[in-house]
Amino acid sequence: MKLAILAEGQFTPATAKTAIGVLRYAPFEVVAVVDSTRAGRDAAECVGVGAGVPVVATVDEAVARGATVLLIGTAAAGGRIPDGYRPALARALGRGVEVWNGLHERVLADSGLAAAAKRGAARVRELREPPGDLPIGGHRSRREGARVVLTVGSDAAVGKMTASLEIAAALRRAGETTEFVATGQTGIAIAGGGIAVDAVVADFIAGAAELMVCEAAERADWVVVEGQGSLTHPGFSGVTLGLLHGSAPDLMVLCHDSGRLSVKGYDEGLPLRSLRENIRIYEEAATWRRPPGYPRARVVAIALNTSALGDAFAQAMITAAANETGLPAADPIREGASGADRLARALREGVPV
């Protein structure tokens, strides 16, 4: 499989979260990014990852480079497909190119796109389409001995998927059998499976998480669950709580964007909580799922996103986070394997006895 990423007019670090994740972690070949406003550049020049992947102006150019799949690589407010994307999607579908969509709006709900797919006999993969037979949570027990890690956030879009993938890789380097559980559209595109919990009916979010965790625990001693949203984000807290209770983690890693002061989307008068307060909130909420006498789920490390900061300030923020919380702190992207290994070591040393 060869994949192209559609990011028309939005191939930037702030707007191309899905594209960046796939460029950084996908196990398959990415042959091009489609964005006519940045055509002729290298992907890494635009978003810092994807060196050697060209940005092209049209779907036809991507197909000429061998693309058989077109992934929508950006997110939009409300989850609707941007109108500016529809001509490119129609062109791809009409040429028989499979489309992967991580937005809430379904591609084939657009009659024009549905007609193009029919003409080209093209498939559509809806990354956010949940299974139809999900259970209510609280009724399955995972294999004894498996350890579950959940990345949790001080806010939405702070790097929980990135931290999860880096931690999973670090645990494997340490010789641990590890499974990554994808709970969002980008993680699903990378991992090849999972359930987008923000598209699940609220009653079944915990059940979806429980199902994935229990299945992963049959294959690995460590299960690393991709977190979603934040308990302190007014828009996404419901999804976060369902995922927290359904995954029933033994250990948590708090993820935080060191360059952010206010809750995402609420810049007027809604400051972020402190790291210590976030730890208290998550650990308290986790106890609601655990029987009396059961080991308490703890936050054992801080994963920072310092991408908006210079090197010296970033290092100061990593040190400050460790001093404030008394926990190991690292930016697994800026610091590379050494940072991720520090987080993995905290997890291995923090296993409840």
N, C-alpha and C positions, 0 to 999 in steps of 0.2 A: 504493500500500500504506500502511495505517495500522497502527501497532503499539502494543500494550500490553505492559507488563512485569509479570510475576508475581514479587513479592518478599514474600509473605505472612509477616509477623512478623519480617522480616530486612532491611528497607529502611534500612540504616545504612551509613556509610562503611566499616566493618570487614567487613561480610558481603555487600554488594551490588556486588561488583567488576564483574560483567558489566553490571548495570543502569547503573552510573556510566559505563562506557566507551561504551555505546550512547547514553545521554543526551548525552554530550559530543561524540561524533563521527559518529553515524549520519546518512547522507544522506537518510533517509526520516523521515516524521513519527511522533513518539511522542505518542500521545493521552492515555495514562494509565499510572499505576503502580498495581497492585492490592496493597494491604496494609491489611487491615481495622484493624490496630492503630494506623495513622497516617492513616486516612482523614480528608479535609477539609483536609489540609495541601498545600502546594506541594512538588514534588520537591526544589527547591533548599533548602528549609528542612530537609530530612532529610539530604541527601548533598552539598549545595554546588553541584550542577549541575542543569540541567533546569528553569530558571525558566519558569513558565507551564504546566508539566505537572502536572495535578492527581493527587493520591493518592486512589484510590477504594476502596471496601470490597469490591466484588464484580466478577466477570467481566461480569455483565449490565450494570453501569454502564459498564464499558470498551467493551462492544459498542455501547451507546447513544451513545457518543462517536465511533463509527465504526471501532473496532478490527476488523481482519480477520485479524490475527496476534497470538498471545500468546507472548511469549518468557520462558522461565525465566531470571530475572535474578540468581540467586545461585548460589553453589557450596556443596556439602555435603561433609563428610568422607566419603571413600570413593566419592564421585560418585553416590550414590543419590538418587533423587527423594524429598524429604521427604514423609512421610505426610500432613502438613498441606496439601500442594500438590495432592494427588490429586483432592479434590472440585472444586477450581477448574479443574483440567485437564480433568476429565470434563465439567464444564459447558461449557467452551469447545469441546471436540471435539464434544459433542452438538449444539451450535448451529452447527456447520460452520466454526468458527474454526480456522485453521491454527496448529499449535503448533511453535515452534522450541525445541529442547532441546540444551543444551550440556553436560549431565551425562553421566557414563559409562553409567548405566542407561538403556536404551532405553524410550521411552514405550510402544510397542506390546507390550513384554514383559509389561506389566501387563494381565491379561485384562479387567479392568474398563475400563481406558482404551482398550484395543483395541475393545471393544464400543461404547463411546461414539463413537469415531472412525468406526466402521462406520455407526452410526445417523445421524450428522451428515454422512457422506461427507466427513470432514475429513482434510486432509493433515497429516503430521508430517515436519518437517525435522530430522534428527539432525545437528547441527553437528559432532559428533565422529566421524561415520562416515567412515573413510578409504576411498579407492579400493581395489579388490580386486586390482589388478594392478601394485603398486609394484615398482620395481627395487631391487637392491642398489646402494649408492652407489659412486662412484669410477670411473664409466664414461662420464660425459658431460662435455663441456667447454662452458663458456658462451661467448657471443660476445666476441671480443677487443675491448677498449675499454670494456666494461661494468665498473662498479665496484660491489662488493658490501659493504654495511655490515651488521653484526650487532650488535644490542644484547645485552649480556651482563650478568649480575647478581651482586651480592655475596650475594644470597639470593633465595628465591622471593618473588613478589608484591611487587616493589619499584618497578614502573612501567615495565617494558620495552616493553609495547605502547604505552603513552602516549608514551614517549620516541620510539619508532619513528614513530608517526603525526605527532608534532610535527616531527621531523627531516625526514620526507618532505615535509611542507608547507613547511618552511623552504627545502629544496633547490629546490622548485618556485618559491618566491618569488625565488630567485636565478637563475631561468631554466633550471634543469636538468630534463631529462626523467627522471621518477622513478616507480618502481613500489614499492608496499608489498606485502610477502609476509606473509600472515597464517598463523600456525602454531598458534593457539589458538582456542577457541570464540568468544570475544568479538571478536577480530579478524576472524574469518570472518563473523560476523553483520554487522559494520560494512562490510567490504570486499566482501562478496557471494561470496567464494570463498576457497580455501586448503585446507590440510590440518592437522588437529589432530594434531601429531606425538606427543603423549602417548597417543594412541589407536592408534598404529601399532605393529605387531609389531617388536620391537627390531632385528631384522636389517635392516629396511627404513626406519628413521628417516632415516639418511643419504641413502638413495636418494630418499625423499620430498622432503627439503630440496633436494637437487641438482636434481630434476625441476622444482620450483617456481622455483628461482633461474634455471635455464637458460631456462625459458620466459619469465620476466619480463625477462631480459636481452635478449631479442629485441625487446622493446618500449621499453626505456629504457636510458639511460646510467648511471643510478644505481638500484640495487636495495637497498631497505632491508628487512631481514629481522627480523621480530618474534622476540625471544629468548624462551626458556622455561627456568624453573628456575634452577639455579646449579650450577656444578661443585663447589662446596663444600657443597651441601645433600645430606645422606645419602639423602634420599628421591627426589630428582629429578635427580641428577647424570647418570644414564644417558641420559635424554632430552636434556639439555643438551649432552653430548658428541656424540651422534649428530647433533644440529642444527648444532653447530660444524663438524664435519668434512664434513657434507653441503653446507652453504652455502659452505664454503671462503671466508670473508670476506677482503677486502683490508684492511678497517679495522673496528675495533670501538669501541663506546661503552659504557663501564662504567656501569651503573645501580645506584644505592644509595639506600636509605631512611635519611636522616640521623637519624631518631628511633629507630632499631632498634639494639640492642646484641647480641642473641642470634639464632641461626639460628631461623627460623620453625618452630614446633612442637617445638623443642628448647631450651626456656628454661632447663633445668637443666644448666648446665655446658658449653654449647657456644657460646662467643662467636664473633661474626663476625670474619673475617680483616680485616686492614687493607686500605685501597684499594691500596696499593703491592703487597701480597702478591697480591691478586686480579689485578692487572694482570700480574704475573709468571706466575701460574698459567694465565691465559687465553692469553697470548702463547706460552707454552711448549706448551700443548696444541694450539694452532693449527698449530704447526710440524710436527706429526706427519702432517698431511695434505698438506704442501707439499714438492715435490721440492727437493733441494739446489740452492742458487744462486737459488731463486725468492725474490722480495721477501718479507720477513717481514711477517706480519699483525700490526698494532700497535693497541693501544688509544690513541686520539688525543684523547679527551674524556671527561668525567665528567658524567652526567645524574643530578641529585639529586632525590629526592622529599622535600621539607621540609614536607609538609602537616601534620605533627603539631607543628610548631614555630611560635613567634611570629616576627614579621617580623625583629626585630633578631638573634635567635639563628639564624634561617634564613640571613640574609646572612652571619653569621659562619661558618656551616658551609660555605657555598659558597666563601668565601674560603679557609677551612682546607683544603678538598679540593683547590683549585687549588695552594695552597702545598705540600701534602704530595706531590702527584703531578707538579707542574710542567706540568700540562695545563689547558686551559680547562675550567671547570666552570660549570654552570648548572642551575637548576630551570625547565624550559620551561613549567610551569604557573604557578608563582608569578610568574615574570618575564615570562611571555607571549612574544610574538614575538621580543623582543630576546634572551631566553635561548635559544630554539630556533635563532635565527640565529647565535648564538655557537657552538653545537654544529655547525651546518652549515658554518660557516666553517672550523672545525678539520678537518672531514672533507675539504673541498675543498683545503685547504692540505696535508693529510696524504697525498694520493694518492701511492702508491709510484712512483718514477721508474724 
